[in-house]
Amino acid sequence: MKATAWMGTDSVKVIDVPDPKIMNARDAIVRITTTAICGSDLHLYHGYIPAMRKGDILGHEFMGEVVEVGPQVRNLKPGDRVVVPFPIACGHCSSCQRGLYSVCENSNPNAGIAEKIMGHSPAGIFGYSHLLGGYAGGQAEYARVPFADIGPLKVPDEIPDDQAVMLADVFPTGYMGAEMCDIKPGQVIAIWGAGPVGLLAAASARLLGAERVIVIDRFPYRLRKAEEHTGAETINYEETDVLDTLNEMTAGRGPDACIDAVGLEGHHGNAAMYAYDRAKQVAKVETERPFALRQAILACRSGGVVSVVGAYGGFVDKFPMGAFMNRSLIMRTGQCHVQRYTRPLLERIQRGEIDPSFIVSHRMPLRDAPKGYKIFQKKQDDCTKVLLKA
């Protein structure tokens, strides 16, 4: 089959690889119809996530048709149309039983590697390095899905792929980012990043009752999309001071909650700070550029919530712990527990409350995946989200 493989820093290629096979009784094989390039895939593309190997198959956002199931998978059958959550979860460990699927205790066969960096291991993830299991990803024609009796969600025929595939990651992630803010009527929510997750976090904050949503980014086309599709107010951080502007917009109080939807490759209008973090990254004494996280902490009203759904991989410098502790802030974070959200969010789509495919800007065949990575990484052609059709 054809699959998108990581070939080294800033290099992917569509190559021929063996078709996946059933390896365990709870496996399924899915013929992929639609997959996507995620912003966190760019962290792999740029070489910021450890334990990648040449030839690793990328992709953790995918859906398609079941073609084969293991003997213990009784809730799916060949021909079923499914969307597959990106965290791989057993469904039976203590974390899964508490709905914390992205920290499943049984799905990362390389847990020892992750424990050296993180203390304890999170769940395995499709196509996201050997640190998180070394599983083949879904930017391919077929994928093996472990624990298929737990993860995949059947999708009704009337829901198009472009909507349903958003349930694999970005829609649940954006929704969880907003949900962690404990939104109350009348509140103001600020969101750093107008990429796919940030846009869907803004839409989700609206669904959950926020009175005002403010989105911060530097690309005018992304800010326009936030305004047009979520009703958000916007700040271009290259044109104005973010903290001063947020204080003006909130009468000096600050937003009630702040969502970091940027993660480890943040950009910042402050050239000196960008150079500082970039130099430390190159020297491998810091793994992140946490501009958005720092600003979110400083901007948030005292006693407010900082929700972090942007992906981080290691260590940050100049973390404003004094502000965080002295101002009684609350931080909530995590890779999304997607299995918790797929069904209720599918129901919201079915009721017409939201069409998450508004974030999609490009559709192309799987063979064009290298082009898709390039235009997404370089923000060319007003790119916000690339779907690949296998």
C-alpha positions as CSV (number, residue, x, y, z in Angstrom):
1,M,0.0,0.0,0.0
2,K,0.9,3.7,-0.2
3,A,1.8,5.6,3.0
4,T,3.2,8.9,4.0
5,A,6.6,8.3,5.7
6,W,8.9,10.5,7.7
7,M,12.3,10.6,6.0
8,G,14.1,13.0,8.3
9,T,13.7,16.6,9.4
10,D,11.5,18.6,7.0
11,S,11.1,15.6,4.7
12,V,8.2,13.3,4.1
13,K,7.6,10.9,1.1
14,V,4.8,8.7,-0.1
15,I,6.3,5.2,-0.3
16,D,5.2,1.6,-0.8
17,V,5.0,-0.4,2.5
18,P,3.5,-3.8,3.4
19,D,-0.3,-3.9,4.1
20,P,-1.2,-4.1,7.8
21,K,-2.4,-7.3,9.3
22,I,-4.4,-8.4,12.3
23,M,-1.9,-9.0,15.1
24,N,-4.2,-9.3,18.1
25,A,-7.7,-10.5,18.7
26,R,-8.9,-6.9,19.4
27,D,-7.5,-5.4,16.2
28,A,-9.3,-4.2,13.1
29,I,-8.0,-3.2,9.7
30,V,-9.5,0.0,8.2
31,R,-9.3,1.1,4.6
32,I,-8.8,4.8,4.9
33,T,-11.0,7.1,2.9
34,T,-10.0,10.5,4.5
35,T,-7.0,11.4,6.6
36,A,-5.6,14.8,7.6
37,I,-2.4,16.6,8.4
38,C,-2.5,17.9,11.9
39,G,-0.6,20.9,13.3
40,S,1.1,18.6,15.7
41,D,2.4,16.5,12.8
42,L,4.5,19.6,12.0
43,H,6.4,19.0,15.3
44,L,7.4,15.6,13.9
45,Y,8.1,17.1,10.5
46,H,10.5,19.7,12.0
47,G,12.2,17.1,14.2
48,Y,11.1,18.3,17.6
49,I,9.6,15.1,18.9
50,P,12.2,12.4,19.9
51,A,12.4,8.8,18.8
52,M,11.4,9.2,15.2
53,R,12.9,6.7,12.7
54,K,13.2,7.1,9.0
55,G,10.3,5.4,7.3
56,D,7.8,5.8,10.2
57,I,4.3,6.2,8.8
58,L,2.7,9.4,9.9
59,G,-0.9,10.5,10.6
60,H,-3.3,10.3,13.6
61,E,-6.4,11.8,12.1
62,F,-8.2,9.3,9.9
63,M,-11.5,7.5,9.1
64,G,-12.6,4.9,6.6
65,E,-14.2,1.5,6.1
66,V,-13.6,-1.6,8.3
67,V,-12.3,-4.5,6.1
68,E,-11.3,-7.0,8.7
69,V,-11.8,-7.5,12.5
70,G,-10.1,-9.7,15.1
71,P,-12.2,-12.4,16.9
72,Q,-12.8,-10.3,20.0
73,V,-14.1,-7.3,18.1
74,R,-17.9,-7.8,18.2
75,N,-19.1,-4.2,17.9
76,L,-17.7,-3.7,14.3
77,K,-18.0,-5.7,11.1
78,P,-16.5,-5.4,7.6
79,G,-18.2,-2.6,5.7
80,D,-18.8,-0.3,8.8
81,R,-17.8,3.3,8.3
82,V,-15.8,4.5,11.3
83,V,-13.7,7.4,12.6
84,V,-10.7,6.5,14.7
85,P,-9.6,8.4,17.8
86,F,-6.0,9.3,17.8
87,P,-5.1,8.0,21.3
88,I,-5.0,4.2,21.5
89,A,-6.8,3.1,24.6
90,C,-7.5,-0.4,26.0
91,G,-10.8,0.7,27.7
92,H,-10.1,-1.4,30.9
93,C,-7.2,0.1,32.9
94,S,-7.9,2.5,35.7
95,S,-7.2,5.6,33.5
96,C,-9.6,4.4,30.8
97,Q,-12.3,3.6,33.4
98,R,-12.1,7.2,34.5
99,G,-12.4,8.5,31.0
100,L,-8.7,9.5,30.7
101,Y,-8.1,7.6,27.5
102,S,-5.0,9.6,26.4
103,V,-3.2,8.3,29.5
104,C,-4.2,4.6,29.0
105,E,-1.8,2.5,31.0
106,N,-1.6,-0.4,28.5
107,S,-1.4,0.9,25.0
108,N,2.2,2.2,24.8
109,P,4.6,-0.8,24.3
110,N,7.5,1.6,24.7
111,A,6.4,3.0,28.0
112,G,9.9,2.8,29.4
113,I,11.1,5.4,26.9
114,A,8.3,7.8,27.8
115,E,8.9,7.3,31.5
116,K,12.5,8.5,31.3
117,I,11.2,11.9,30.0
118,M,7.8,12.3,31.5
119,G,7.8,10.2,34.7
120,H,4.9,8.1,33.6
121,S,3.8,7.1,30.1
122,P,0.8,8.5,28.3
123,A,-1.1,6.3,25.8
124,G,0.2,5.2,22.5
125,I,-0.7,7.4,19.5
126,F,-1.0,6.6,15.9
127,G,1.9,7.8,13.8
128,Y,3.6,9.8,16.6
129,S,7.1,8.5,17.2
130,H,8.4,5.5,19.1
131,L,8.2,7.5,22.3
132,L,4.4,6.9,22.0
133,G,4.4,3.4,20.8
134,G,5.8,3.4,17.3
135,Y,2.4,2.7,15.8
136,A,2.0,3.1,12.0
137,G,-0.2,6.1,11.3
138,G,-3.2,6.8,9.2
139,Q,-1.8,8.9,6.3
140,A,-2.0,5.7,4.3
141,E,-4.3,3.5,2.3
142,Y,-4.9,1.1,5.3
143,A,-4.3,1.1,9.0
144,R,-4.2,-1.4,11.8
145,V,-6.4,-0.2,14.7
146,P,-5.6,-1.9,18.1
147,F,-8.3,-2.1,20.7
148,A,-10.9,-1.6,17.9
149,D,-13.7,-2.6,20.2
150,I,-13.1,0.6,22.2
151,G,-11.9,3.4,19.9
152,P,-13.6,3.6,16.5
153,L,-17.0,5.2,16.2
154,K,-19.5,4.2,13.6
155,V,-20.4,7.2,11.4
156,P,-23.9,7.5,9.7
157,D,-24.0,7.7,6.0
158,E,-25.4,11.2,6.0
159,I,-22.4,12.6,7.7
160,P,-19.7,13.4,5.1
161,D,-16.1,12.4,5.6
162,D,-15.0,16.1,5.9
163,Q,-17.1,16.5,9.0
164,A,-16.6,13.1,10.5
165,V,-12.8,13.0,10.3
166,M,-12.7,16.1,12.6
167,L,-13.8,13.8,15.4
168,A,-10.5,11.9,15.3
169,D,-8.7,14.8,17.0
170,V,-9.1,18.5,16.3
171,F,-12.8,18.9,17.2
172,P,-12.6,16.9,20.4
173,T,-9.3,18.6,21.3
174,G,-10.7,22.1,20.7
175,Y,-13.9,21.2,22.6
176,M,-12.0,19.8,25.6
177,G,-9.9,22.9,25.6
178,A,-13.0,25.0,26.0
179,E,-14.7,22.6,28.4
180,M,-11.7,22.7,30.8
181,C,-12.3,26.5,31.1
182,D,-15.5,25.8,33.1
183,I,-17.3,28.5,31.1
184,K,-20.0,30.4,32.8
185,P,-22.5,32.9,31.3
186,G,-21.0,36.3,30.7
187,Q,-17.4,35.1,30.6
188,V,-14.6,36.1,28.3
189,I,-12.4,33.4,26.8
190,A,-9.1,34.3,25.1
191,I,-7.5,31.7,22.7
192,W,-3.9,31.8,21.4
193,G,-3.7,30.3,17.9
194,A,-6.2,30.4,15.0
195,G,-5.1,27.0,13.6
196,P,-7.6,24.1,13.4
197,V,-7.6,23.5,17.2
198,G,-7.8,27.2,18.1
199,L,-10.7,27.8,15.6
200,L,-12.6,24.8,16.9
201,A,-11.9,25.8,20.5
202,A,-13.4,29.2,19.7
203,A,-16.5,27.6,18.2
204,S,-16.7,25.2,21.2
205,A,-16.5,28.1,23.7
206,R,-19.5,29.6,21.9
207,L,-21.4,26.3,22.1
208,L,-20.6,26.2,25.9
209,G,-22.0,29.7,26.5
210,A,-19.0,32.1,26.5
211,E,-20.2,35.7,26.0
212,R,-17.1,36.8,24.2
213,V,-14.3,34.9,22.5
214,I,-11.0,36.6,21.6
215,V,-8.6,34.8,19.2
216,I,-4.9,35.8,19.0
217,D,-2.8,35.0,15.9
218,R,-0.6,36.8,13.3
219,F,-2.1,35.6,10.0
220,P,-5.0,37.8,8.7
221,Y,-6.7,35.0,6.8
222,R,-6.8,32.8,9.9
223,L,-8.2,35.7,12.0
224,R,-10.8,36.4,9.4
225,K,-11.9,32.7,9.6
226,A,-12.2,33.1,13.4
227,E,-14.4,36.2,13.0
228,E,-16.6,34.8,10.2
229,H,-17.2,31.3,11.5
230,T,-17.1,31.7,15.3
231,G,-18.0,35.3,15.9
232,A,-14.7,35.9,17.7
233,E,-13.0,39.2,18.3
234,T,-9.4,39.1,17.1
235,I,-5.9,40.4,17.9
236,N,-3.0,40.3,15.5
237,Y,0.0,40.1,17.8
238,E,2.3,41.5,15.2
239,E,0.3,44.7,15.2
240,T,-0.5,45.3,18.8
241,D,0.7,44.4,22.3
242,V,-1.5,41.4,23.4
243,L,-1.5,42.0,27.1
244,D,-2.3,45.7,26.9
245,T,-5.0,45.0,24.3
246,L,-6.6,42.2,26.4
247,N,-6.6,44.5,29.4
248,E,-8.3,47.2,27.4
249,M,-10.9,44.8,26.1
250,T,-11.7,43.4,29.6
251,A,-11.6,46.7,31.6
252,G,-8.2,45.8,33.1
253,R,-9.4,42.5,34.6
254,G,-8.1,40.0,32.0
255,P,-10.0,37.1,30.3
256,D,-11.8,34.6,32.6
257,A,-9.9,31.8,31.0
258,C,-7.1,31.5,28.4
259,I,-6.6,28.6,26.0
260,D,-3.1,27.8,24.6
261,A,-3.8,26.2,21.2
262,V,-0.3,26.8,19.9
263,G,2.1,24.5,21.7
264,L,5.8,24.0,21.4
265,E,6.5,25.8,18.1
266,G,5.1,29.2,19.1
267,H,6.1,32.4,17.2
268,H,6.4,35.8,18.8
269,G,6.6,39.3,17.6
270,N,9.4,40.0,20.1
271,A,12.5,39.2,18.1
272,A,14.8,39.0,21.1
273,M,12.6,36.5,22.9
274,Y,12.2,34.4,19.8
275,A,15.9,34.3,19.2
276,Y,16.5,33.3,22.9
277,D,14.1,30.3,22.7
278,R,15.2,29.3,19.2
279,A,18.8,29.3,20.2
280,K,18.1,27.1,23.3
281,Q,16.1,24.7,21.1
282,V,19.0,24.4,18.7
283,A,21.4,23.8,21.6
284,K,18.9,21.2,22.8
285,V,18.7,22.7,26.3
286,E,15.0,23.6,25.8
287,T,12.5,21.7,23.7
288,E,9.7,24.3,23.4
289,R,9.0,27.9,22.4
290,P,6.3,28.6,24.9
291,F,5.4,32.1,24.0
292,A,1.6,31.5,24.0
293,L,1.8,29.7,27.4
294,R,3.7,32.5,29.0
295,Q,1.3,35.1,27.7
296,A,-1.8,33.1,28.6
297,I,-0.6,32.9,32.2
298,L,0.2,36.6,32.4
299,A,-3.0,37.7,30.7
300,C,-5.5,35.5,32.6
301,R,-7.5,37.2,35.3
302,S,-6.5,36.3,38.9
303,G,-8.2,33.0,39.9
304,G,-8.9,32.1,36.3
305,V,-8.2,29.0,34.2
306,V,-5.3,28.4,31.8
307,S,-6.3,25.5,29.5
308,V,-3.4,24.0,27.5
309,V,-4.3,21.8,24.5
310,G,-1.3,22.9,22.3
311,A,1.1,20.0,22.1
312,Y,4.3,20.1,24.2
313,G,7.0,17.5,24.2
314,G,9.6,18.2,26.9
315,F,10.9,21.2,28.8
316,V,10.2,25.0,28.8
317,D,12.3,27.9,30.1
318,K,11.3,31.1,31.8
319,F,8.0,29.7,33.0
320,P,6.2,32.5,35.0
321,M,5.7,30.4,38.1
322,G,5.5,33.4,40.3
323,A,2.5,34.8,38.4
324,F,0.9,31.4,38.3
325,M,1.2,30.7,42.0
326,N,0.6,34.2,43.5
327,R,-2.5,34.9,41.4
328,S,-4.3,31.7,42.2
329,L,-4.4,30.4,38.6
330,I,-5.6,27.0,37.7
331,M,-4.0,25.0,34.8
332,R,-5.8,22.2,33.1
333,T,-4.2,20.3,30.2
334,G,-3.8,17.0,28.4
335,Q,-3.8,15.2,25.1
336,C,-7.5,14.9,24.3
337,H,-9.4,12.0,25.7
338,V,-11.1,11.6,22.3
339,Q,-13.1,8.5,23.0
340,R,-15.0,10.5,25.7
341,Y,-16.2,13.1,23.2
342,T,-16.8,11.4,19.8
343,R,-20.4,10.4,20.3
344,P,-21.7,13.6,21.9
345,L,-19.9,15.7,19.4
346,L,-21.2,13.6,16.5
347,E,-24.7,14.3,17.9
348,R,-24.0,18.0,17.9
349,I,-23.0,17.7,14.2
350,Q,-26.2,15.7,13.5
351,R,-28.4,18.4,15.2
352,G,-26.8,21.1,13.0
353,E,-25.2,22.9,16.0
354,I,-21.8,23.0,14.3
355,D,-20.1,22.0,11.0
356,P,-16.5,21.5,12.0
357,S,-15.3,21.2,8.4
358,F,-15.3,25.0,8.2
359,I,-11.6,24.8,9.1
360,V,-10.8,22.8,5.9
361,S,-9.0,24.8,3.2
362,H,-7.3,22.1,1.0
363,R,-8.2,18.6,-0.2
364,M,-5.8,16.5,-2.2
365,P,-4.9,12.9,-2.9
366,L,-2.7,11.0,-0.6
367,R,0.1,11.0,-3.2
368,D,0.3,14.8,-2.7
369,A,1.0,14.6,1.0
370,P,4.5,16.1,0.7
371,K,2.9,19.1,-1.0
372,G,0.3,19.3,1.7
373,Y,2.9,19.3,4.4
374,K,4.8,22.1,2.7
375,I,1.8,24.5,2.2
376,F,0.5,23.8,5.7
377,Q,3.9,24.4,7.3
378,K,4.6,27.6,5.2
379,K,1.0,28.9,5.6
380,Q,0.8,29.1,1.8
381,D,-2.4,29.6,-0.2
382,D,-4.3,30.6,3.0
383,C,-3.9,27.0,4.3
384,T,-5.7,26.2,7.5
385,K,-6.4,22.4,7.2
386,V,-5.3,19.8,4.6
387,L,-7.4,16.6,4.0
388,L,-5.8,13.7,2.1
389,K,-8.1,11.4,0.2
390,A,-6.7,7.9,0.0
